[in-house]
Amino acid sequence: MRIKICGITQPQQGKAIASFGATALGFICVPTSPRYVKIPQILAVVEKLPEKIDTIGVFANTSIEEIVQTVVDSQLTGVQLHGDESPDFCQLLRQSLPKVELLKALRIRSGQDINKAEAYSVCVDTLLLDAYHPQQLGGTGKTLDWNMLEQFKPSSPWFLAGGLTPDNILEALSQVNPSGIDLSSGVERSPGDKDLDKVARLFEKLVQHRS
């Protein structure tokens, strides 16, 4: 199972989280977010990471040109689209970045939102299901209704996100069977400042889950 910790802002924290066993780190490239990082900050983290870890930029309603420029300049391996991007937009971005993993986040309110997954799974590599919040795009600490996802088996791999913490991760994984998990606020002291004790506890819980 892939383990993505999102909203990384500090090089030492990124390096420590990678050493715990995270398979991907996420960087928020949305200027209105309290976890926003610019290209030099992303590079400062990426330079300290082992090569095998995925580095994913999170964008929302950003132009293709700007996404491509950021990916190239920051040496990112993936792009997560967290806004209102259409399947057509994803297809165009795929043409511009054929070798970069493309993830599309869906903010889930109802079964209707889950039904959108198939339209995207043909044009992105990976889906991410997050909790819906009327004002914020992510990192809200709100959980999804996991019962809605018990039968969710899309044709592409997918991350479960939304309010996951070391305290509820085992309950979530007992109900839902995602390809990966994505945490941000659930392992923080404050936005962008990760709590390494919480991260360590998360990985301890995941060992329990595997056994």
C-alpha positions as CSV (number, residue, x, y, z in Angstrom):
1,M,0.0,0.0,0.0
2,R,1.2,3.5,-0.9
3,I,1.6,6.0,1.9
4,K,1.5,9.7,1.0
5,I,2.1,12.4,3.5
6,C,0.9,15.7,2.0
7,G,1.6,19.4,2.8
8,I,5.4,19.0,3.3
9,T,7.1,22.4,3.8
10,Q,10.4,21.6,5.7
11,P,13.4,19.6,4.3
12,Q,14.3,17.9,7.6
13,Q,10.7,16.8,8.1
14,G,10.4,15.5,4.5
15,K,13.6,13.5,5.0
16,A,12.4,12.0,8.3
17,I,9.0,11.1,6.9
18,A,10.7,9.3,4.0
19,S,12.8,7.4,6.4
20,F,9.7,6.2,8.3
21,G,8.5,4.5,5.2
22,A,6.4,7.0,3.3
23,T,6.3,6.2,-0.4
24,A,5.2,9.7,-1.6
25,L,5.4,13.3,-0.4
26,G,2.9,15.9,-1.5
27,F,3.7,19.6,-2.0
28,I,0.9,22.2,-2.1
29,C,1.3,24.4,-5.1
30,V,-1.9,26.4,-4.4
31,P,-1.1,30.0,-3.3
32,T,-4.2,30.4,-1.1
33,S,-3.3,27.3,1.0
34,P,-1.5,27.7,4.4
35,R,0.7,24.9,3.3
36,Y,1.7,26.6,0.0
37,V,5.4,26.1,-1.1
38,K,7.3,27.7,-3.9
39,I,9.7,25.9,-6.3
40,P,12.9,26.6,-4.2
41,Q,11.2,25.2,-1.1
42,I,10.1,22.0,-3.0
43,L,13.6,21.6,-4.3
44,A,15.1,22.0,-0.9
45,V,13.1,19.0,0.3
46,V,13.5,16.9,-2.9
47,E,17.3,17.2,-2.7
48,K,17.3,15.4,0.6
49,L,15.0,12.5,-0.4
50,P,15.9,9.0,-1.6
51,E,15.3,8.5,-5.3
52,K,12.6,5.9,-4.9
53,I,10.1,8.2,-3.2
54,D,7.4,9.9,-5.3
55,T,7.2,13.7,-5.1
56,I,3.7,15.0,-6.0
57,G,2.7,18.6,-6.6
58,V,-0.9,19.5,-5.7
59,F,-2.6,22.0,-8.0
60,A,-6.1,23.4,-8.2
61,N,-7.5,25.1,-11.3
62,T,-4.0,26.0,-12.5
63,S,-3.1,26.4,-16.2
64,I,-1.4,23.6,-17.9
65,E,1.6,25.9,-18.7
66,E,2.1,26.7,-15.0
67,I,1.8,23.1,-13.9
68,V,4.3,21.9,-16.5
69,Q,6.8,24.7,-15.5
70,T,6.5,23.8,-11.8
71,V,6.9,20.0,-12.5
72,V,10.0,20.6,-14.6
73,D,11.6,23.1,-12.2
74,S,10.8,21.2,-9.1
75,Q,11.7,17.7,-10.4
76,L,8.3,16.4,-9.4
77,T,7.3,12.8,-10.3
78,G,3.5,13.4,-10.1
79,V,0.7,16.0,-10.3
80,Q,-2.4,15.9,-8.2
81,L,-5.3,17.9,-9.5
82,H,-7.5,19.1,-6.6
83,G,-9.8,21.6,-8.2
84,D,-12.6,21.5,-10.8
85,E,-10.5,20.1,-13.6
86,S,-12.5,18.2,-16.2
87,P,-11.5,14.8,-17.8
88,D,-10.7,16.8,-21.0
89,F,-8.2,19.0,-19.0
90,C,-6.6,15.8,-17.6
91,Q,-6.2,14.4,-21.2
92,L,-4.5,17.6,-22.3
93,L,-2.2,17.6,-19.3
94,R,-1.4,14.0,-19.9
95,Q,-0.2,15.0,-23.4
96,S,2.1,17.7,-22.0
97,L,3.5,15.4,-19.2
98,P,3.4,11.9,-20.6
99,K,5.9,10.5,-18.1
100,V,4.5,12.1,-14.9
101,E,1.9,10.3,-12.7
102,L,-1.4,12.1,-12.9
103,L,-3.8,12.0,-9.9
104,K,-7.3,13.5,-9.7
105,A,-8.8,14.3,-6.4
106,L,-12.6,13.9,-6.0
107,R,-14.3,15.6,-3.1
108,I,-17.0,13.3,-2.0
109,R,-20.4,14.4,-0.7
110,S,-22.6,11.6,-2.0
111,G,-22.7,8.5,-4.1
112,Q,-23.1,10.8,-7.1
113,D,-19.6,12.2,-6.6
114,I,-18.3,8.6,-6.4
115,N,-19.8,7.9,-9.8
116,K,-17.5,10.6,-11.4
117,A,-14.6,8.3,-10.7
118,E,-15.0,6.2,-13.9
119,A,-14.9,9.3,-16.2
120,Y,-11.5,10.2,-14.7
121,S,-10.0,6.7,-14.4
122,V,-9.6,6.6,-18.2
123,C,-7.5,9.8,-18.3
124,V,-5.4,9.7,-15.0
125,D,-3.2,7.1,-13.4
126,T,-4.6,7.4,-9.9
127,L,-7.7,8.7,-8.1
128,L,-7.8,10.3,-4.7
129,L,-11.0,10.5,-2.7
130,D,-11.2,13.3,-0.2
131,A,-13.9,14.7,2.1
132,Y,-16.0,17.6,0.8
133,H,-15.7,21.0,2.4
134,P,-17.5,24.0,1.0
135,Q,-14.6,26.5,1.5
136,Q,-11.4,24.4,1.5
137,L,-10.0,22.1,-1.1
138,G,-8.1,19.7,1.2
139,G,-6.3,19.3,4.5
140,T,-9.6,20.0,6.3
141,G,-9.4,17.2,8.9
142,K,-12.9,16.1,7.8
143,T,-13.5,12.4,7.3
144,L,-15.4,10.7,4.5
145,D,-18.3,8.4,5.1
146,W,-16.3,5.2,4.7
147,N,-19.5,3.1,4.4
148,M,-20.1,4.8,1.0
149,L,-16.7,3.4,-0.2
150,E,-17.1,-0.2,0.9
151,Q,-18.1,-1.3,-2.7
152,F,-15.8,1.2,-4.4
153,K,-13.6,-0.7,-6.9
154,P,-12.6,1.7,-9.7
155,S,-10.5,0.5,-12.6
156,S,-7.5,2.6,-11.5
157,P,-5.6,2.6,-8.2
158,W,-6.9,5.1,-5.6
159,F,-5.9,6.9,-2.4
160,L,-8.1,7.3,0.5
161,A,-7.8,10.8,2.0
162,G,-9.8,13.1,4.3
163,G,-9.3,13.3,8.0
164,L,-7.2,10.2,8.4
165,T,-5.1,10.1,11.7
166,P,-3.0,7.5,13.5
167,D,-6.1,7.1,15.8
168,N,-8.6,6.2,13.0
169,I,-6.5,4.6,10.3
170,L,-7.1,1.0,11.4
171,E,-10.9,1.6,11.5
172,A,-10.7,3.2,8.1
173,L,-8.8,0.3,6.6
174,S,-11.1,-2.3,8.2
175,Q,-13.9,-0.8,6.1
176,V,-12.2,0.3,2.9
177,N,-9.6,-1.2,0.7
178,P,-7.7,1.6,-1.0
179,S,-4.4,1.3,-3.0
180,G,-2.9,4.0,-0.8
181,I,-3.6,6.5,2.0
182,D,-3.0,10.2,2.1
183,L,-2.6,12.2,5.3
184,S,-1.9,15.9,5.9
185,S,-3.6,17.6,8.9
186,G,-3.9,14.3,10.8
187,V,-0.1,14.2,11.3
188,E,0.5,18.0,12.0
189,R,1.0,20.4,14.8
190,S,-0.1,23.2,12.6
191,P,-0.6,23.6,8.8
192,G,2.7,22.6,7.1
193,D,4.4,21.7,10.4
194,K,4.4,17.9,10.6
195,D,4.4,16.1,14.0
196,L,7.0,13.4,13.6
197,D,5.7,11.6,16.7
198,K,2.3,11.3,15.0
199,V,3.9,10.1,11.8
200,A,5.8,7.4,13.7
201,R,2.6,6.3,15.4
202,L,0.9,6.1,12.0
203,F,3.6,3.7,10.8
204,E,3.3,1.6,13.9
205,K,-0.5,1.3,13.3
206,L,0.2,0.3,9.7
207,V,2.5,-2.5,10.9
208,Q,-0.4,-3.7,13.0
209,H,-2.7,-3.6,10.0
210,R,-0.3,-5.7,7.9
211,S,0.1,-8.3,10.6
